Amino acid sequence: MTGTHAGRVVLVTGGTRGLGRGIAEAYVSDGATVVVCGRTPPEDASVDFVACDVRDPASVAALVQDVVARYGRLDVVVNNAGGSPSAPAATVSPRFVEKVVGLNLLAPFYVAQAANAVMQEQPEGGVVLNIGSVASVRPAPGTSAYAAAKAGLAVLTRGLALEWAPKVRVNTVTPGLIRTETADVTYGEDTTAVEATIPMGRMAEPSDIAAACLFLSRSEAAFITGADLFVDGGGEVPAFHTALTQGA
């Protein structure tokens, strides 16, 4: 298969469904060999699956070793695994906070660290992409622990970019609201009102986020590291503006 990622090996964490699946499929379409990890195998047989708890450093080390043993290299890592249910900060348990921070901040660090050890030894180096969240700059009620972890991830990206250059580039891709198979659970079946708050007039598709990932791991982005690329359709219309114009 031809493509700008032909011959390259890509690991997508949480790549069995939703956004991660869309990212994995985009890399496959662009010629890459893709390995995904998660708790359950994907329906798509075009990618290899390795079961892994990315919150466990030993499991992560075994994952990266497995990928290198199969394919002899690791060129791109997309730290997509993450998320959190909504929970009020006043009553949330310490255990909940630990799990949220573990999945959204510590796990990407463990994966990036293991991948960097491989990439630094490769002549071409490698690329690490961390999937962030607009909650890191615009937290919503019930997302305090998650938002703090994602804000930490953005800072982690900049720190790793400083330490691992020039061999390994590290960037964040920060999506806005995304239409996945579970979007109706969060945004309701009719998303018209929600989409009206987005300047581009629609929610992102997984392919929109995947396109940003593909660009950042291509040679055209060879001088981009430590960046945070927001793919959010322009952000959100300010609440005060909506309040002033309602009924006008």
Sequence and secondary structure as in RCSB ss.txt:
>XXXX:A:sequence
MTGTHAGRVVLVTGGTRGLGRGIAEAYVSDGATVVVCGRTPPEDASVDFVACDVRDPASVAALVQDVVARYGRLD
VVVNNAGGSPSAPAATVSPRFVEKVVGLNLLAPFYVAQAANAVMQEQPEGGVVLNIGSVASVRPAPGTSAYAAAK
AGLAVLTRGLALEWAPKVRVNTVTPGLIRTETADVTYGEDTTAVEATIPMGRMAEPSDIAAACLFLSRSEAAFIT
GADLFVDGGGEVPAFHTALTQGA
>XXXX:A:secstr
  STTTT EEEEETTTSHHHHHHHHHHHHTT EEEEEESS  S TTSEEEE  TT HHHHHHHHHHHHHHHS   
EEEE         TTT  HHHHHHHHIIIIIHHHHHHHHHHHHHTTSTT EEEEEE  GGGTS  TT HHHHHHH
HHHHHHHHHHHHHHTTTEEEEEEEE SB  TTHHHHH S  HHHHTTSTTSS B HHHHHHHHHHHTSGGGTT  
S EEEESTT    HHHHHHHTT 
